[in-house]
């Protein structure tokens, strides 16, 4: 059986660093966009979903 899971990365929109990894279903109903802490920027920034 094919996996329905997909690993995605949460990428800082400011420095493009991949800070978080997350597993989600394959269905893409929406794009994730979250405010997360970026170690590289040293502050909370917007993170977008991208390829892991
Ligand atoms: Zn950053």
mmCIF file of the protein (N, C-alpha, C, O) and its ligand, coordinates in Angstrom:
data_MODEL
# 
_entry.id   MODEL 
# 
loop_
_entity.id 
_entity.type 
_entity.pdbx_number_of_molecules 
1 polymer     1 
2 non-polymer 1 
# 
_entity_poly.entity_id                      1 
_entity_poly.type                           'polypeptide(L)' 
_entity_poly.nstd_linkage                   no 
_entity_poly.nstd_monomer                   no 
_entity_poly.pdbx_seq_one_letter_code       
;(UNK)(UNK)(UNK)(UNK)(UNK)(UNK)(UNK)(UNK)(UNK)(UNK)(UNK)(UNK)(UNK)(UNK)(UNK)(UNK)
(UNK)(UNK)(UNK)(UNK)(UNK)(UNK)(UNK)(UNK)(UNK)(UNK)(UNK)(UNK)(UNK)(UNK)(UNK)(UNK)
(UNK)(UNK)(UNK)(UNK)(UNK)(UNK)(UNK)(UNK)(UNK)(UNK)(UNK)(UNK)(UNK)(UNK)(UNK)(UNK)
(UNK)(UNK)(UNK)(UNK)
;
_entity_poly.pdbx_seq_one_letter_code_can   XXXXXXXXXXXXXXXXXXXXXXXXXXXXXXXXXXXXXXXXXXXXXXXXXXXX 
_entity_poly.pdbx_strand_id                 A 
# 
loop_
_entity_poly_seq.entity_id 
_entity_poly_seq.num 
_entity_poly_seq.mon_id 
_entity_poly_seq.hetero 
1 1  UNK n 
1 2  UNK n 
1 3  UNK n 
1 4  UNK n 
1 5  UNK n 
1 6  UNK n 
1 7  UNK n 
1 8  UNK n 
1 9  UNK n 
1 10 UNK n 
1 11 UNK n 
1 12 UNK n 
1 13 UNK n 
1 14 UNK n 
1 15 UNK n 
1 16 UNK n 
1 17 UNK n 
1 18 UNK n 
1 19 UNK n 
1 20 UNK n 
1 21 UNK n 
1 22 UNK n 
1 23 UNK n 
1 24 UNK n 
1 25 UNK n 
1 26 UNK n 
1 27 UNK n 
1 28 UNK n 
1 29 UNK n 
1 30 UNK n 
1 31 UNK n 
1 32 UNK n 
1 33 UNK n 
1 34 UNK n 
1 35 UNK n 
1 36 UNK n 
1 37 UNK n 
1 38 UNK n 
1 39 UNK n 
1 40 UNK n 
1 41 UNK n 
1 42 UNK n 
1 43 UNK n 
1 44 UNK n 
1 45 UNK n 
1 46 UNK n 
1 47 UNK n 
1 48 UNK n 
1 49 UNK n 
1 50 UNK n 
1 51 UNK n 
1 52 UNK n 
# 
loop_
_struct_asym.id 
_struct_asym.entity_id 
A 1 
B 2 
# 
loop_
_chem_comp.id 
_chem_comp.type 
_chem_comp.mon_nstd_flag 
UNK 'L-peptide linking' . 
ZN  non-polymer         . 
# 
_pdbx_entity_nonpoly.entity_id   2 
_pdbx_entity_nonpoly.name        ? 
_pdbx_entity_nonpoly.comp_id     ZN 
# 
_pdbx_nonpoly_scheme.asym_id         B 
_pdbx_nonpoly_scheme.entity_id       2 
_pdbx_nonpoly_scheme.mon_id          ZN 
_pdbx_nonpoly_scheme.ndb_seq_num     1 
_pdbx_nonpoly_scheme.pdb_seq_num     101 
_pdbx_nonpoly_scheme.auth_seq_num    101 
_pdbx_nonpoly_scheme.pdb_mon_id      ZN 
_pdbx_nonpoly_scheme.auth_mon_id     ZN 
_pdbx_nonpoly_scheme.pdb_strand_id   A 
_pdbx_nonpoly_scheme.pdb_ins_code    . 
# 
loop_
_atom_site.group_PDB 
_atom_site.id 
_atom_site.type_symbol 
_atom_site.label_atom_id 
_atom_site.label_alt_id 
_atom_site.label_comp_id 
_atom_site.label_asym_id 
_atom_site.label_entity_id 
_atom_site.label_seq_id 
_atom_site.pdbx_PDB_ins_code 
_atom_site.Cartn_x 
_atom_site.Cartn_y 
_atom_site.Cartn_z 
_atom_site.occupancy 
_atom_site.B_iso_or_equiv 
_atom_site.pdbx_formal_charge 
_atom_site.auth_seq_id 
_atom_site.auth_comp_id 
_atom_site.auth_asym_id 
_atom_site.auth_atom_id 
_atom_site.pdbx_PDB_model_num 
ATOM   1   N  N  . UNK A 1 1  ? 0.835  -1.206 0.000  1.00 0.00 ? 1   UNK A N  1 
ATOM   2   C  CA . UNK A 1 1  ? 0.000  0.000  0.000  1.00 0.00 ? 1   UNK A CA 1 
ATOM   3   C  C  . UNK A 1 1  ? 0.872  1.259  0.000  1.00 0.00 ? 1   UNK A C  1 
ATOM   4   O  O  . UNK A 1 1  ? 1.819  1.374  0.778  1.00 0.00 ? 1   UNK A O  1 
ATOM   5   N  N  . UNK A 1 2  ? 0.549  2.159  -0.849 1.00 0.00 ? 2   UNK A N  1 
ATOM   6   C  CA . UNK A 1 2  ? 1.337  3.386  -0.950 1.00 0.00 ? 2   UNK A CA 1 
ATOM   7   C  C  . UNK A 1 2  ? 1.109  4.270  0.264  1.00 0.00 ? 2   UNK A C  1 
ATOM   8   O  O  . UNK A 1 2  ? 0.012  4.343  0.816  1.00 0.00 ? 2   UNK A O  1 
ATOM   9   N  N  . UNK A 1 3  ? 2.146  4.915  0.644  1.00 0.00 ? 3   UNK A N  1 
ATOM   10  C  CA . UNK A 1 3  ? 2.058  5.783  1.811  1.00 0.00 ? 3   UNK A CA 1 
ATOM   11  C  C  . UNK A 1 3  ? 1.258  7.042  1.492  1.00 0.00 ? 3   UNK A C  1 
ATOM   12  O  O  . UNK A 1 3  ? 1.433  7.667  0.446  1.00 0.00 ? 3   UNK A O  1 
ATOM   13  N  N  . UNK A 1 4  ? 0.388  7.389  2.410  1.00 0.00 ? 4   UNK A N  1 
ATOM   14  C  CA . UNK A 1 4  ? -0.402 8.601  2.235  1.00 0.00 ? 4   UNK A CA 1 
ATOM   15  C  C  . UNK A 1 4  ? 0.245  9.774  2.954  1.00 0.00 ? 4   UNK A C  1 
ATOM   16  O  O  . UNK A 1 4  ? -0.298 10.875 3.040  1.00 0.00 ? 4   UNK A O  1 
ATOM   17  N  N  . UNK A 1 5  ? 1.420  9.482  3.461  1.00 0.00 ? 5   UNK A N  1 
ATOM   18  C  CA . UNK A 1 5  ? 2.075  10.520 4.245  1.00 0.00 ? 5   UNK A CA 1 
ATOM   19  C  C  . UNK A 1 5  ? 3.166  11.212 3.457  1.00 0.00 ? 5   UNK A C  1 
ATOM   20  O  O  . UNK A 1 5  ? 3.806  10.634 2.578  1.00 0.00 ? 5   UNK A O  1 
ATOM   21  N  N  . UNK A 1 6  ? 3.347  12.436 3.797  1.00 0.00 ? 6   UNK A N  1 
ATOM   22  C  CA . UNK A 1 6  ? 4.323  13.259 3.095  1.00 0.00 ? 6   UNK A CA 1 
ATOM   23  C  C  . UNK A 1 6  ? 5.069  14.085 4.139  1.00 0.00 ? 6   UNK A C  1 
ATOM   24  O  O  . UNK A 1 6  ? 4.466  14.722 5.002  1.00 0.00 ? 6   UNK A O  1 
ATOM   25  N  N  . UNK A 1 7  ? 6.369  14.056 4.038  1.00 0.00 ? 7   UNK A N  1 
ATOM   26  C  CA . UNK A 1 7  ? 7.144  14.896 4.950  1.00 0.00 ? 7   UNK A CA 1 
ATOM   27  C  C  . UNK A 1 7  ? 7.405  16.238 4.287  1.00 0.00 ? 7   UNK A C  1 
ATOM   28  O  O  . UNK A 1 7  ? 7.897  16.312 3.161  1.00 0.00 ? 7   UNK A O  1 
ATOM   29  N  N  . UNK A 1 8  ? 7.073  17.269 4.992  1.00 0.00 ? 8   UNK A N  1 
ATOM   30  C  CA . UNK A 1 8  ? 7.285  18.612 4.462  1.00 0.00 ? 8   UNK A CA 1 
ATOM   31  C  C  . UNK A 1 8  ? 8.179  19.396 5.419  1.00 0.00 ? 8   UNK A C  1 
ATOM   32  O  O  . UNK A 1 8  ? 8.321  19.065 6.596  1.00 0.00 ? 8   UNK A O  1 
ATOM   33  N  N  . UNK A 1 9  ? 8.755  20.416 4.879  1.00 0.00 ? 9   UNK A N  1 
ATOM   34  C  CA . UNK A 1 9  ? 9.591  21.285 5.696  1.00 0.00 ? 9   UNK A CA 1 
ATOM   35  C  C  . UNK A 1 9  ? 8.891  22.618 5.868  1.00 0.00 ? 9   UNK A C  1 
ATOM   36  O  O  . UNK A 1 9  ? 8.161  23.078 4.990  1.00 0.00 ? 9   UNK A O  1 
ATOM   37  N  N  . UNK A 1 10 ? 9.129  23.218 7.007  1.00 0.00 ? 10  UNK A N  1 
ATOM   38  C  CA . UNK A 1 10 ? 8.655  24.586 7.209  1.00 0.00 ? 10  UNK A CA 1 
ATOM   39  C  C  . UNK A 1 10 ? 9.864  25.509 7.033  1.00 0.00 ? 10  UNK A C  1 
ATOM   40  O  O  . UNK A 1 10 ? 10.828 25.462 7.797  1.00 0.00 ? 10  UNK A O  1 
ATOM   41  N  N  . UNK A 1 11 ? 9.775  26.338 6.010  1.00 0.00 ? 11  UNK A N  1 
ATOM   42  C  CA . UNK A 1 11 ? 10.909 27.154 5.607  1.00 0.00 ? 11  UNK A CA 1 
ATOM   43  C  C  . UNK A 1 11 ? 10.689 28.620 5.978  1.00 0.00 ? 11  UNK A C  1 
ATOM   44  O  O  . UNK A 1 11 ? 9.647  29.209 5.691  1.00 0.00 ? 11  UNK A O  1 
ATOM   45  N  N  . UNK A 1 12 ? 11.690 29.172 6.613  1.00 0.00 ? 12  UNK A N  1 
ATOM   46  C  CA . UNK A 1 12 ? 11.642 30.590 6.981  1.00 0.00 ? 12  UNK A CA 1 
ATOM   47  C  C  . UNK A 1 12 ? 11.595 31.435 5.705  1.00 0.00 ? 12  UNK A C  1 
ATOM   48  O  O  . UNK A 1 12 ? 12.412 31.250 4.802  1.00 0.00 ? 12  UNK A O  1 
ATOM   49  N  N  . UNK A 1 13 ? 10.648 32.349 5.636  1.00 0.00 ? 13  UNK A N  1 
ATOM   50  C  CA . UNK A 1 13 ? 10.518 33.162 4.426  1.00 0.00 ? 13  UNK A CA 1 
ATOM   51  C  C  . UNK A 1 13 ? 11.588 34.256 4.355  1.00 0.00 ? 13  UNK A C  1 
ATOM   52  O  O  . UNK A 1 13 ? 11.751 34.902 3.319  1.00 0.00 ? 13  UNK A O  1 
ATOM   53  N  N  . UNK A 1 14 ? 12.303 34.457 5.441  1.00 0.00 ? 14  UNK A N  1 
ATOM   54  C  CA . UNK A 1 14 ? 13.315 35.515 5.435  1.00 0.00 ? 14  UNK A CA 1 
ATOM   55  C  C  . UNK A 1 14 ? 14.696 35.005 5.071  1.00 0.00 ? 14  UNK A C  1 
ATOM   56  O  O  . UNK A 1 14 ? 15.397 35.626 4.273  1.00 0.00 ? 14  UNK A O  1 
ATOM   57  N  N  . UNK A 1 15 ? 15.093 33.879 5.648  1.00 0.00 ? 15  UNK A N  1 
ATOM   58  C  CA . UNK A 1 15 ? 16.437 33.368 5.365  1.00 0.00 ? 15  UNK A CA 1 
ATOM   59  C  C  . UNK A 1 15 ? 16.411 32.047 4.605  1.00 0.00 ? 15  UNK A C  1 
ATOM   60  O  O  . UNK A 1 15 ? 17.464 31.504 4.270  1.00 0.00 ? 15  UNK A O  1 
ATOM   61  N  N  . UNK A 1 16 ? 15.230 31.533 4.334  1.00 0.00 ? 16  UNK A N  1 
ATOM   62  C  CA . UNK A 1 16 ? 15.038 30.291 3.564  1.00 0.00 ? 16  UNK A CA 1 
ATOM   63  C  C  . UNK A 1 16 ? 15.602 29.049 4.271  1.00 0.00 ? 16  UNK A C  1 
ATOM   64  O  O  . UNK A 1 16 ? 15.842 28.024 3.632  1.00 0.00 ? 16  UNK A O  1 
ATOM   65  N  N  . UNK A 1 17 ? 15.804 29.143 5.551  1.00 0.00 ? 17  UNK A N  1 
ATOM   66  C  CA . UNK A 1 17 ? 16.301 28.009 6.305  1.00 0.00 ? 17  UNK A CA 1 
ATOM   67  C  C  . UNK A 1 17 ? 15.154 27.055 6.622  1.00 0.00 ? 17  UNK A C  1 
ATOM   68  O  O  . UNK A 1 17 ? 14.052 27.474 6.978  1.00 0.00 ? 17  UNK A O  1 
ATOM   69  N  N  . UNK A 1 18 ? 15.440 25.770 6.484  1.00 0.00 ? 18  UNK A N  1 
ATOM   70  C  CA . UNK A 1 18 ? 14.426 24.775 6.831  1.00 0.00 ? 18  UNK A CA 1 
ATOM   71  C  C  . UNK A 1 18 ? 14.508 24.492 8.324  1.00 0.00 ? 18  UNK A C  1 
ATOM   72  O  O  . UNK A 1 18 ? 15.427 23.818 8.791  1.00 0.00 ? 18  UNK A O  1 
ATOM   73  N  N  . UNK A 1 19 ? 13.562 25.000 9.045  1.00 0.00 ? 19  UNK A N  1 
ATOM   74  C  CA . UNK A 1 19 ? 13.644 24.933 10.505 1.00 0.00 ? 19  UNK A CA 1 
ATOM   75  C  C  . UNK A 1 19 ? 12.843 23.806 11.132 1.00 0.00 ? 19  UNK A C  1 
ATOM   76  O  O  . UNK A 1 19 ? 13.189 23.305 12.202 1.00 0.00 ? 19  UNK A O  1 
ATOM   77  N  N  . UNK A 1 20 ? 11.791 23.417 10.472 1.00 0.00 ? 20  UNK A N  1 
ATOM   78  C  CA . UNK A 1 20 ? 10.923 22.399 11.064 1.00 0.00 ? 20  UNK A CA 1 
ATOM   79  C  C  . UNK A 1 20 ? 10.514 21.381 10.015 1.00 0.00 ? 20  UNK A C  1 
ATOM   80  O  O  . UNK A 1 20 ? 10.388 21.681 8.828  1.00 0.00 ? 20  UNK A O  1 
ATOM   81  N  N  . UNK A 1 21 ? 10.314 20.167 10.503 1.00 0.00 ? 21  UNK A N  1 
ATOM   82  C  CA . UNK A 1 21 ? 9.817  19.118 9.617  1.00 0.00 ? 21  UNK A CA 1 
ATOM   83  C  C  . UNK A 1 21 ? 8.527  18.571 10.181 1.00 0.00 ? 21  UNK A C  1 
ATOM   84  O  O  . UNK A 1 21 ? 8.336  18.487 11.394 1.00 0.00 ? 21  UNK A O  1 
ATOM   85  N  N  . UNK A 1 22 ? 7.669  18.212 9.289  1.00 0.00 ? 22  UNK A N  1 
ATOM   86  C  CA . UNK A 1 22 ? 6.347  17.810 9.708  1.00 0.00 ? 22  UNK A CA 1 
ATOM   87  C  C  . UNK A 1 22 ? 5.823  16.748 8.754  1.00 0.00 ? 22  UNK A C  1 
ATOM   88  O  O  . UNK A 1 22 ? 6.101  16.774 7.555  1.00 0.00 ? 22  UNK A O  1 
ATOM   89  N  N  . UNK A 1 23 ? 5.068  15.825 9.301  1.00 0.00 ? 23  UNK A N  1 
ATOM   90  C  CA . UNK A 1 23 ? 4.440  14.808 8.454  1.00 0.00 ? 23  UNK A CA 1 
ATOM   91  C  C  . UNK A 1 23 ? 2.964  15.145 8.335  1.00 0.00 ? 23  UNK A C  1 
ATOM   92  O  O  . UNK A 1 23 ? 2.291  15.450 9.320  1.00 0.00 ? 23  UNK A O  1 
ATOM   93  N  N  . UNK A 1 24 ? 2.492  15.082 7.126  1.00 0.00 ? 24  UNK A N  1 
ATOM   94  C  CA . UNK A 1 24 ? 1.079  15.379 6.903  1.00 0.00 ? 24  UNK A CA 1 
ATOM   95  C  C  . UNK A 1 24 ? 0.533  14.455 5.828  1.00 0.00 ? 24  UNK A C  1 
ATOM   96  O  O  . UNK A 1 24 ? 1.288  13.755 5.154  1.00 0.00 ? 24  UNK A O  1 
ATOM   97  N  N  . UNK A 1 25 ? -0.761 14.461 5.676  1.00 0.00 ? 25  UNK A N  1 
ATOM   98  C  CA . UNK A 1 25 ? -1.388 13.664 4.640  1.00 0.00 ? 25  UNK A CA 1 
ATOM   99  C  C  . UNK A 1 25 ? -1.044 14.202 3.262  1.00 0.00 ? 25  UNK A C  1 
ATOM   100 O  O  . UNK A 1 25 ? -0.564 15.327 3.123  1.00 0.00 ? 25  UNK A O  1 
ATOM   101 N  N  . UNK A 1 26 ? -1.290 13.397 2.260  1.00 0.00 ? 26  UNK A N  1 
ATOM   102 C  CA . UNK A 1 26 ? -0.917 13.790 0.906  1.00 0.00 ? 26  UNK A CA 1 
ATOM   103 C  C  . UNK A 1 26 ? -1.844 14.850 0.319  1.00 0.00 ? 26  UNK A C  1 
ATOM   104 O  O  . UNK A 1 26 ? -1.459 15.613 -0.567 1.00 0.00 ? 26  UNK A O  1 
ATOM   105 N  N  . UNK A 1 27 ? -3.044 14.881 0.819  1.00 0.00 ? 27  UNK A N  1 
ATOM   106 C  CA . UNK A 1 27 ? -4.006 15.861 0.310  1.00 0.00 ? 27  UNK A CA 1 
ATOM   107 C  C  . UNK A 1 27 ? -3.549 17.265 0.640  1.00 0.00 ? 27  UNK A C  1 
ATOM   108 O  O  . UNK A 1 27 ? -3.216 17.583 1.782  1.00 0.00 ? 27  UNK A O  1 
ATOM   109 N  N  . UNK A 1 28 ? -3.543 18.089 -0.377 1.00 0.00 ? 28  UNK A N  1 
ATOM   110 C  CA . UNK A 1 28 ? -3.103 19.464 -0.160 1.00 0.00 ? 28  UNK A CA 1 
ATOM   111 C  C  . UNK A 1 28 ? -4.280 20.388 -0.358 1.00 0.00 ? 28  UNK A C  1 
ATOM   112 O  O  . UNK A 1 28 ? -4.569 20.847 -1.463 1.00 0.00 ? 28  UNK A O  1 
ATOM   113 N  N  . UNK A 1 29 ? -4.936 20.638 0.725  1.00 0.00 ? 29  UNK A N  1 
ATOM   114 C  CA . UNK A 1 29 ? -6.088 21.521 0.637  1.00 0.00 ? 29  UNK A CA 1 
ATOM   115 C  C  . UNK A 1 29 ? -5.693 22.977 0.835  1.00 0.00 ? 29  UNK A C  1 
ATOM   116 O  O  . UNK A 1 29 ? -6.371 23.899 0.383  1.00 0.00 ? 29  UNK A O  1 
ATOM   117 N  N  . UNK A 1 30 ? -4.610 23.142 1.505  1.00 0.00 ? 30  UNK A N  1 
ATOM   118 C  CA . UNK A 1 30 ? -4.147 24.505 1.754  1.00 0.00 ? 30  UNK A CA 1 
ATOM   119 C  C  . UNK A 1 30 ? -2.646 24.474 1.994  1.00 0.00 ? 30  UNK A C  1 
ATOM   120 O  O  . UNK A 1 30 ? -2.070 23.427 2.287  1.00 0.00 ? 30  UNK A O  1 
ATOM   121 N  N  . UNK A 1 31 ? -2.043 25.605 1.869  1.00 0.00 ? 31  UNK A N  1 
ATOM   122 C  CA . UNK A 1 31 ? -0.612 25.715 2.150  1.00 0.00 ? 31  UNK A CA 1 
ATOM   123 C  C  . UNK A 1 31 ? -0.433 26.232 3.563  1.00 0.00 ? 31  UNK A C  1 
ATOM   124 O  O  . UNK A 1 31 ? -1.079 27.182 4.006  1.00 0.00 ? 31  UNK A O  1 
ATOM   125 N  N  . UNK A 1 32 ? 0.460  25.570 4.234  1.00 0.00 ? 32  UNK A N  1 
ATOM   126 C  CA . UNK A 1 32 ? 0.741  25.986 5.597  1.00 0.00 ? 32  UNK A CA 1 
ATOM   127 C  C  . UNK A 1 32 ? 1.514  27.301 5.606  1.00 0.00 ? 32  UNK A C  1 
ATOM   128 O  O  . UNK A 1 32 ? 2.419  27.524 4.803  1.00 0.00 ? 32  UNK A O  1 
ATOM   129 N  N  . UNK A 1 33 ? 1.131  28.140 6.521  1.00 0.00 ? 33  UNK A N  1 
ATOM   130 C  CA . UNK A 1 33 ? 1.892  29.356 6.721  1.00 0.00 ? 33  UNK A CA 1 
ATOM   131 C  C  . UNK A 1 33 ? 1.798  29.692 8.203  1.00 0.00 ? 33  UNK A C  1 
ATOM   132 O  O  . UNK A 1 33 ? 0.741  30.071 8.707  1.00 0.00 ? 33  UNK A O  1 
ATOM   133 N  N  . UNK A 1 34 ? 2.914  29.545 8.878  1.00 0.00 ? 34  UNK A N  1 
ATOM   134 C  CA . UNK A 1 34 ? 2.895  29.687 10.327 1.00 0.00 ? 34  UNK A CA 1 
ATOM   135 C  C  . UNK A 1 34 ? 3.981  30.625 10.804 1.00 0.00 ? 34  UNK A C  1 
ATOM   136 O  O  . UNK A 1 34 ? 5.029  30.780 10.176 1.00 0.00 ? 34  UNK A O  1 
ATOM   137 N  N  . UNK A 1 35 ? 3.697  31.243 11.934 1.00 0.00 ? 35  UNK A N  1 
ATOM   138 C  CA . UNK A 1 35 ? 4.736  32.018 12.584 1.00 0.00 ? 35  UNK A CA 1 
ATOM   139 C  C  . UNK A 1 35 ? 5.484  31.112 13.539 1.00 0.00 ? 35  UNK A C  1 
ATOM   140 O  O  . UNK A 1 35 ? 4.921  30.576 14.493 1.00 0.00 ? 35  UNK A O  1 
ATOM   141 N  N  . UNK A 1 36 ? 6.778  30.953 13.256 1.00 0.00 ? 36  UNK A N  1 
ATOM   142 C  CA . UNK A 1 36 ? 7.611  30.080 14.077 1.00 0.00 ? 36  UNK A CA 1 
ATOM   143 C  C  . UNK A 1 36 ? 8.911  30.794 14.382 1.00 0.00 ? 36  UNK A C  1 
ATOM   144 O  O  . UNK A 1 36 ? 9.317  31.741 13.709 1.00 0.00 ? 36  UNK A O  1 
ATOM   145 N  N  . UNK A 1 37 ? 9.541  30.294 15.430 1.00 0.00 ? 37  UNK A N  1 
ATOM   146 C  CA . UNK A 1 37 ? 10.820 30.885 15.780 1.00 0.00 ? 37  UNK A CA 1 
ATOM   147 C  C  . UNK A 1 37 ? 11.922 30.361 14.873 1.00 0.00 ? 37  UNK A C  1 
ATOM   148 O  O  . UNK A 1 37 ? 12.081 29.149 14.722 1.00 0.00 ? 37  UNK A O  1 
ATOM   149 N  N  . UNK A 1 38 ? 12.669 31.249 14.281 1.00 0.00 ? 38  UNK A N  1 
ATOM   150 C  CA . UNK A 1 38 ? 13.798 30.874 13.438 1.00 0.00 ? 38  UNK A CA 1 
ATOM   151 C  C  . UNK A 1 38 ? 15.098 31.138 14.192 1.00 0.00 ? 38  UNK A C  1 
ATOM   152 O  O  . UNK A 1 38 ? 15.370 32.259 14.620 1.00 0.00 ? 38  UNK A O  1 
ATOM   153 N  N  . UNK A 1 39 ? 15.889 30.088 14.342 1.00 0.00 ? 39  UNK A N  1 
ATOM   154 C  CA . UNK A 1 39 ? 17.150 30.229 15.078 1.00 0.00 ? 39  UNK A CA 1 
ATOM   155 C  C  . UNK A 1 39 ? 18.127 31.119 14.328 1.00 0.00 ? 39  UNK A C  1 
ATOM   156 O  O  . UNK A 1 39 ? 18.890 31.880 14.924 1.00 0.00 ? 39  UNK A O  1 
ATOM   157 N  N  . UNK A 1 40 ? 18.085 31.006 13.024 1.00 0.00 ? 40  UNK A N  1 
ATOM   158 C  CA . UNK A 1 40 ? 19.028 31.762 12.206 1.00 0.00 ? 40  UNK A CA 1 
ATOM   159 C  C  . UNK A 1 40 ? 18.736 33.263 12.258 1.00 0.00 ? 40  UNK A C  1 
ATOM   160 O  O  . UNK A 1 40 ? 19.649 34.084 12.345 1.00 0.00 ? 40  UNK A O  1 
ATOM   161 N  N  . UNK A 1 41 ? 17.457 33.600 12.203 1.00 0.00 ? 41  UNK A N  1 
ATOM   162 C  CA . UNK A 1 41 ? 17.071 35.003 12.270 1.00 0.00 ? 41  UNK A CA 1 
ATOM   163 C  C  . UNK A 1 41 ? 17.057 35.505 13.712 1.00 0.00 ? 41  UNK A C  1 
ATOM   164 O  O  . UNK A 1 41 ? 17.185 36.703 13.963 1.00 0.00 ? 41  UNK A O  1 
ATOM   165 N  N  . UNK A 1 42 ? 16.899 34.574 14.659 1.00 0.00 ? 42  UNK A N  1 
ATOM   166 C  CA . UNK A 1 42 ? 16.848 34.947 16.060 1.00 0.00 ? 42  UNK A CA 1 
ATOM   167 C  C  . UNK A 1 42 ? 15.544 35.593 16.463 1.00 0.00 ? 42  UNK A C  1 
ATOM   168 O  O  . UNK A 1 42 ? 15.472 36.308 17.462 1.00 0.00 ? 42  UNK A O  1 
ATOM   169 N  N  . UNK A 1 43 ? 14.513 35.336 15.675 1.00 0.00 ? 43  UNK A N  1 
ATOM   170 C  CA . UNK A 1 43 ? 13.197 35.896 15.978 1.00 0.00 ? 43  UNK A CA 1 
ATOM   171 C  C  . UNK A 1 43 ? 12.107 35.051 15.345 1.00 0.00 ? 43  UNK A C  1 
ATOM   172 O  O  . UNK A 1 43 ? 12.379 34.099 14.613 1.00 0.00 ? 43  UNK A O  1 
ATOM   173 N  N  . UNK A 1 44 ? 10.899 35.407 15.635 1.00 0.00 ? 44  UNK A N  1 
ATOM   174 C  CA . UNK A 1 44 ? 9.757  34.715 15.062 1.00 0.00 ? 44  UNK A CA 1 
ATOM   175 C  C  . UNK A 1 44 ? 9.493  35.246 13.664 1.00 0.00 ? 44  UNK A C  1 
ATOM   176 O  O  . UNK A 1 44 ? 9.352  36.452 13.465 1.00 0.00 ? 44  UNK A O  1 
ATOM   177 N  N  . UNK A 1 45 ? 9.428  34.350 12.708 1.00 0.00 ? 45  UNK A N  1 
ATOM   178 C  CA . UNK A 1 45 ? 9.189  34.773 11.333 1.00 0.00 ? 45  UNK A CA 1 
ATOM   179 C  C  . UNK A 1 45 ? 8.125  33.892 10.697 1.00 0.00 ? 45  UNK A C  1 
ATOM   180 O  O  . UNK A 1 45 ? 7.710  32.882 11.266 1.00 0.00 ? 45  UNK A O  1 
ATOM   181 N  N  . UNK A 1 46 ? 7.704  34.279 9.544  1.00 0.00 ? 46  UNK A N  1 
ATOM   182 C  CA . UNK A 1 46 ? 6.728  33.488 8.816  1.00 0.00 ? 46  UNK A CA 1 
ATOM   183 C  C  . UNK A 1 46 ? 7.426  32.296 8.155  1.00 0.00 ? 46  UNK A C  1 
ATOM   184 O  O  . UNK A 1 46 ? 8.484  32.433 7.539  1.00 0.00 ? 46  UNK A O  1 
ATOM   185 N  N  . UNK A 1 47 ? 6.805  31.131 8.301  1.00 0.00 ? 47  UNK A N  1 
ATOM   186 C  CA . UNK A 1 47 ? 7.347  29.928 7.701  1.00 0.00 ? 47  UNK A CA 1 
ATOM   187 C  C  . UNK A 1 47 ? 6.344  29.353 6.713  1.00 0.00 ? 47  UNK A C  1 
ATOM   188 O  O  . UNK A 1 47 ? 5.145  29.277 6.981  1.00 0.00 ? 47  UNK A O  1 
ATOM   189 N  N  . UNK A 1 48 ? 6.863  28.957 5.582  1.00 0.00 ? 48  UNK A N  1 
ATOM   190 C  CA . UNK A 1 48 ? 6.010  28.371 4.559  1.00 0.00 ? 48  UNK A CA 1 
ATOM   191 C  C  . UNK A 1 48 ? 6.361  26.903 4.355  1.00 0.00 ? 48  UNK A C  1 
ATOM   192 O  O  . UNK A 1 48 ? 7.479  26.453 4.606  1.00 0.00 ? 48  UNK A O  1 
ATOM   193 N  N  . UNK A 1 49 ? 5.374  26.201 3.900  1.00 0.00 ? 49  UNK A N  1 
ATOM   194 C  CA . UNK A 1 49 ? 5.571  24.782 3.607  1.00 0.00 ? 49  UNK A CA 1 
ATOM   195 C  C  . UNK A 1 49 ? 6.413  24.614 2.348  1.00 0.00 ? 49  UNK A C  1 
ATOM   196 O  O  . UNK A 1 49 ? 6.245  25.340 1.368  1.00 0.00 ? 49  UNK A O  1 
ATOM   197 N  N  . UNK A 1 50 ? 7.318  23.644 2.393  1.00 0.00 ? 50  UNK A N  1 
ATOM   198 C  CA . UNK A 1 50 ? 8.135  23.362 1.222  1.00 0.00 ? 50  UNK A CA 1 
ATOM   199 C  C  . UNK A 1 50 ? 8.585  21.924 1.232  1.00 0.00 ? 50  UNK A C  1 
ATOM   200 O  O  . UNK A 1 50 ? 8.273  21.167 2.151  1.00 0.00 ? 50  UNK A O  1 
ATOM   201 N  N  . UNK A 1 51 ? 9.325  21.549 0.198  1.00 0.00 ? 51  UNK A N  1 
ATOM   202 C  CA . UNK A 1 51 ? 9.810  20.175 0.128  1.00 0.00 ? 51  UNK A CA 1 
ATOM   203 C  C  . UNK A 1 51 ? 10.870 19.917 1.183  1.00 0.00 ? 51  UNK A C  1 
ATOM   204 O  O  . UNK A 1 51 ? 11.759 20.737 1.411  1.00 0.00 ? 51  UNK A O  1 
ATOM   205 N  N  . UNK A 1 52 ? 10.760 18.776 1.812  1.00 0.00 ? 52  UNK A N  1 
ATOM   206 C  CA . UNK A 1 52 ? 11.705 18.433 2.873  1.00 0.00 ? 52  UNK A CA 1 
ATOM   207 C  C  . UNK A 1 52 ? 13.053 18.026 2.275  1.00 0.00 ? 52  UNK A C  1 
ATOM   208 O  O  . UNK A 1 52 ? 13.983 17.700 3.013  1.00 0.00 ? 52  UNK A O  1 
HETATM 209 ZN ZN . ZN  B 2 .  ? 15.042 32.768 9.289  1.00 0.00 ? 101 ZN  A ZN 1 
# 
